Amino acid sequence: MTAPLSAAPQLAVNVLDAQSLLSAFGVLGVCVVLFAETGLLIGFFLPGDSLLFTAGLLCTGSGGSGVKLSLPLLLVASAVGALAGSQCGYLIGRKAGGALLTRSRSARLHEGAQRAEELFGRYGHAKAIVLARFVPVVRTVLNPMAGALRVPVRTFTVWQVAGGLLWSQGLTLAGYALGSSLPNVDRYLLPIVAVSLLPLAAEFHRSRKAVTEEKEVEG
C-alpha cells in the first residue's frame, strides 16, 4: 500500500525544468517539447533553448543527474521535433487564419505576434523565419502567422528547415562541446542553464513592459 505513495514524487515532472524533462522522458521528451513549442500556441512557455543545451551537455554524461543521452539520437529527435512542429504550426495558420491568435488572451502571445510582424516587415520572409527560431515566443507565433499571411509553402519550408536545423543542432552541439571540454561541468550546470534561459527572461520582461505601457496609455 505504501509503494505507490513513495513512488509518486518520482513521477512528478516540472515541464519548465530541462533536467526534469530529460530525466523523465529522455530523447523522446526533446522531440515532443520542441514540436509543442514550435507547432502549438499552447507550447510558447516551454524551455526549448535550455532543453537543447542541457540535453547536449548530458550526452557527455555530465550534469550530476545520472542521465546520459545518445548524441546521434538526440540530434535526430531535436531536428524532427523542431521541423515537424514548425510545419504543423504553418498548416494550422493556413487553415485557421489569425483566429487562434485573436481569441488568445495571453499578452505574451500578442507581443510575440507583434514582434513576428516586425521581423517580416524588416527582414522579409526568409530572414524572419530563420531569425525567429532564436527568439522565445516569437518562434511559436511566427509559424501560424506565416500560414495565415499565405507565405508560399516552398519558401516557408526551405527557410524553416534551415533555421530549425541551425537552432536545434547548434544549441545541442554547443552543450555537447562544453560538456566534453570542461571537467566537472556538473558543478556549473545551474549557472549555465540560467544563462541559456536569458533570452526567455528577456522576452518575458519585454512582454510585461509592453503590457504596463499599454495600461498606462489606456489609463
N, C-alpha and C positions, 0 to 999 in steps of 0.2 A: 504493500500500500504506500510505502514511503518513497519507492523508487521514482514514480512519476513526478513527485514533488521535488525531489533533489535534482532531477534532470531538467525541470522546467527552466531554470535560469540559463542553462546552457543553450536552450533553443531560442532565447531572445536575441534578435538581430537588430542592430541600430543601422538603419538604411542610410544615415548621414555619415557613418564612420566607415572609412575604406577598409580598415583591418577587420572590422566586424563582418562586413560583407564577404571579404575574401576568405576569412576563416570558416564561414558558414557555407558558402557556395562555390568557392574557388573560381576557376576559369569560366564556368557557366554563368556565374554571377556577373562577371565583367561584361559578357555578351548581352545579358538581359538588361543590365543597368544602362549601358550605352544605347541600346535600342530604345528604351523608355525615355532617356534624356533627350535623344535627338529626334525621336519619332512621335512622341506623345506629349502633348502640352502639360499633362499632369506630372511629367518627369523633370520639370525645369529645376527642381530643388536638389536633384541627385548629384553626388560628388564625382562627376566624370573625370576631371583633371587629376584630383588626388588619388582616385581609384586606379587610374592607369599608371601613375608614377609609383604608387605603393606596390602595385602588382608586379611591375618590372623589378623593383627592388627585392621583392620576396622570391623572385626566380633564382636569386643567388643564395637563398637560404638564410638571408639576414632578416632582421626585424624582430627577433626575440619572441615571435608568436608560435614557432614550431611549424609554420606553414611554408612549404616550398612548392612553387608552381613551375610548370613546364613552359619555358620561353616560347618554343615554336607554337604550342597550343594557344598560349596567351596572345601571341601576335595574330593568329588566325581568328580567334574569338573576338578580339577587340576590333579587328577590321570588319568582320561580319556584323557585329552589333552596331558599329558606327555607320556603316554604309547602308545596311538594310533599314535602320531606323530613320536615317535621313530621307531615303527614297519613300518610305512609308508616310512620313510627315508631308512630303511634297504631294503625294497622291491624295492624302486627306484634304489638303488645301485646295486641290483642283476640284474635288467633289463638293466640299462644304463651303468653299469661298472664305470670306472673312467672318463667317457666322460664329465660329468657335471662339475667336478672339473677342468678338463683340460681346458675347454672352459672359465671358470670364470677368470675375470681379477682382482678380489679382492685379494689384498695382505693379508688381514686378513684371508680369507678363506684358502689360500695356507699355511699360517703359522699355522692355525688350523689343516690342514691336516698333516703337518709335525709333530706336537705335538701328533696327534692321532696315527700316525705310531710309534712314540717313546713310547707311552703308551702300544701299542700292543706288541712291542718288549721287553719292560722292565717287564711288569706285566702279559702278556698273555691275552687271550680273556676275561675271567670272570672279573678280577680286573679292566682291562682297561675300559670295558663297564660301570662298576659301577662308577669308579673314574671320567670318562668323564662327568658325569651328573653335576658335581660341577665346571666345567671349562667352562666359556662362550666361544662361537665359537666352541670349541672342541666338546661340546655336540651336536652341529648342524652337524658337519662334520663327526664325527665318525660313525654315523648310516649308511649313504650311503657307507662309506668306508668298514664297516663290511660286507655289502651286496656284494660289488664289490670284496672283498677278499674271498668271499664264506665261511664266518664263519658259522658253522652249524646253521640252523634255531632254533633248540631246545636250543642250547647253548646261542645264542643271545637273544632269547625271555625270557628265565629264568632270565638272568642277567640284561637285560634292565628293566624287571618288578621290580626286586629287587632294582636296582639303582634308577629307576623312582619313586617308592613309597617312598624310603628313602629321596630323594631330594624334591619332591613335598609336601609330607606330613610333612616332618621335618621342612622345612622353613615356611610352613603355620602355623604349631602349635607353632613354635618359635615366630612368630609375634603375634599370639593369646595370648600366655603366657605372653609376655611382655606387651601387651595392657591390660591384666587382672590384672597384678600385680603392674603396675606403674601408680599412679594417674596423671591425666592431661598429659598423654603421648603425646597428640597432640602438646604440646609445643616443644617436642623433635623430632617430626616426620621428619623434614628436615635433621638433622644430622644422624638420624637412617637410613633413606633411602640412605643418602650419603655413610654411612659405608657399606650398603648392595651392593652398586654399585662398591666397591673397586675391587672385582675380575674382573669385566668388564673393569675398568680403567687399571688394571694391564695387562690384556690381550691386550688391545689397545696399551699400551706403549711397550709391548714386540713385537707386530707386527710392530710398527713404527721403533723400534730399529733394527729389523731384516731387514726391507726394506732399512734402511740407510746403514747398514753394507754391504748389497748386492751391493748397488750402489757404495760404496767406493771400493769394490773388483773389480767390473767391470771397474771402472774408473782407 
